[in-house]
Amino acid sequence: IYEDHVDLRNGGRRRTVLTVDYVRSGASNDPYGHGSHVAGLIAGSGWSSLQAGMDYKGIAPAAHLLSLRVLDDYGRGLLSNVIAAIDFAIANRLAYNIRVINLSLAAPPIDSYRDDPLCQAVERATQAGLVVATAAGNFGIDPYGRKVYGGIASPGISPAAITVGAADTRGTNVRSDDVVAPFSSRGATRSRWTDPATGGVVYDNLVKPDVVAPGSRIVSTTLLPEAAIAIA
């Protein structure tokens, strides 16, 4: 997270109360930009947009944030770092009053959620009383633009996570014209396990995502201090 963005501050104080860099890159800001964009959707005050005559607040504009960085300058990362960050949040939930973990990331859904290490970490978090929101993934169409089913990514395949897909609001406030964005992954989940008794492959086939939210042409914070808003 770009901690000093005006929308993520409360006057002279940062609302990002802690930063832990699992990538160990030495970067003190947010070179990729995705974390700052998501942080603005979650907790942006909307101050910078008000200066431009608009009103773009986050869902919880007074919330405090912990930045547990697990993705590098190109949006790539290691599962081990993601799991370590989740376990850090579990261990420190009382010290920082952590209530929600947001995982806007995706890994290949190879194993059943029962055996997937990332899904197991998510389950540990929910058992500790935390709410885990995770991305469905951006695998709703193939390279030829054809709709794909079964593209839910890990840890969105976990029944312990609130898996969120993207909706296209078509630029209106009414919901009657909303549709699932073409790029957004949809179920059923195709993660799988092998039945030891029969040797057959069994698919999880969970209904996912759990919910969709606006995910196209979204205005939020940028990583650059001189820029007020970004559209992604």
N, C-alpha and C positions, 0 to 999 in steps of 0.2 A: 504494500500500500504506500502511495505517496502521502506520508503522514502529515505534511504541512499544507496540503490543499485546504483552502479556506472553507470548503464545504464539509471537511472532516475535522474541523476544529470547533472549539467552543470559546470564542474570543481569542485570547492568547494561549489557550491550552489545547494540546492535541487530545483528540478522543481515541486515538490509537494508543492504548495504555501499555502495550508490550509488542515488541517485534523479535521474532526468532527466525534466523535464516538457516534453514536446513540445506540450502543449495551451497552455502559457504562461498558465495561469489564476491563478497565484500561490497556489493551494491547497497547504497543507503536509500535508494528511492525505488522506483518500479519500472525497470527498463522495458518490460513487455507491455505493461499498461492494463492487463486484464484484471488484476487484483484491485487496482484503483477504480476501475469502471464498476466492478461488482460491489465494492465498498460503498460507492455513491448510491447505487440502487438500494442498498440495505440501509445506510445511515446518513446519506448526504443531507445537509441542512437546506440546500436549495439557494443559499445566499448568492452564489455567483450568477445563477440564472435570473434571479430577481433584478440584478443590475442590468440585465439585458431585456427586461420587461416580460420575463417568463417566470413560471413557477414549477420547478422540477425538484421536488423533495424526494428523499428516500422513504422507504416504508417505515423505518424507525429512526427519524432524524435526530433523536437525542441519545441514541444508543452509543455505547463504547465498543471499541473493536480491539481484537488481538490479531496481529498479522503474523501468521505462521507460514513463511514462504517455502514452498516445495517445488515451484516451477522456475526454470531458468529464463534467460533473456529471450528465448524463442518459444516459451510455453511448454517446454519439455521437462520431465521429471522422473524420479525413481519411485516405485511403489513403496520401497522401504522408508523413504522420507515422508511420504503421505501418512503411512501407518504410524511413524514416530510422532508426527504432529498431532494426529488424533489421540494417541496415548498421552501426549503432553497435555492436551485439553482435558482429558479425563482426570489426570492426576492433579491438575491445577484448577479444577472447576469451582471449588469452594473459595480458593484464594482470590480468584478474579471474578467470581459470580458468573461463570460461563453458563449460558443457557442453550445456545444454538451453535452448531457447527455447520458452516456452509462449504460444500465441496463442488465448486464449478469446474469439474475436471472429469475425465473419462479414461478408462483403461479397457482393453479387450476383454469381453466376458467369456473367458475360456472355460473356467470351472463353474460348477454349481455354487450358488451363494453359500452353501454349507461348508465348502472347502476353500473358497476364494479368500485369501488373507486380508484383502481390503474390506470385503464384506464382513469378515469376522471382527475387524477393528470397529466398523460401524455398529455392529451389534453390541460390542463392549460399551460403546458410547451411549447407546440408547438404554442399556441395562443400568448405566450409571445415572440415568435421568436426563440426559441431554437429547435435544431434538436435532436430528441430522437431516439437512436438506441437501440433495445432490442432483446433478444434472442428468437428464435422460440421455444426452449425447446428441451429436449433430450428424447422424447417420440415417436420415429418413429417406434419402434418395440415392440411387446409384450414379455412376459417372455419366449415364445417359439420361438422367433426369427422371427415371422411373421410380415410383414409390416402393420403399423397402419396409417390410415388417420384420420384427425380431432384432432390431438394431439397438436395443437398450444396452448401454455400456455399464461396466462395473465402476463404482459400487451401486449404481442405480438399480441393479438387478436384485438388491437386497430387500426383503420385506421389512426390514428394520428401518429403512431410509424412506423419507418423503421424496420421491423421485419426481422431478419437475421438468415437463416438456415446454416447448415454446409455442405460443399462440400468435397469430397474425391478426391484429385488431382492425386492419385495413384503414387505419387512421381515423376511426370513429370511436365515440364513447359508448355506443350501444353494443350489447353483446350478441345481438341476433345475427350479425354478419361475421363474427369471429370464426376463424378456422385454425386448425393445427398448422403451424408453419411447415412448408414442405421439407426443410432440412432437418426438422426435429425427429429424433428417434421415437419409435413406437413399438409396442410389444406385439405378441407376448414374448417374454424373455426366452432366449434360446441357450442360456447357460445349461450345462449338463453334467451328469455324473453317471458312473457305471454301476449297475446293480451287481453286487458281488455274487448273488445267487444264480443269476442267469447270464451274466456277462453282457447284457443288453444296455444300450445307451438310453438314459432317461432324461428328458428335458424338463427344466423347472416349470416353464410355461406359466409364469406369473403375469397377471394383468398389470401392465405398467405403460405409461407413467401414472402416478397417483393423481396428478393435477397438472394443468398447464397454466402458464402466466404469460403476459405480453413479452415477446422475445424478438421482435423485428422492429428496426428503426427506433431503438431505445436511446433516450438521452440520459447521459450520466457524466460523472467526473472524468477528467483526463489525468494523465500523469504529469502534465506540464503546468507549472505554476502560472504561466502567462496566458494559458488558454482556459476559458471558462467552462465550456461544455464540449462533449463529444457525442457523436451519433455512431452506433455500431449495430 
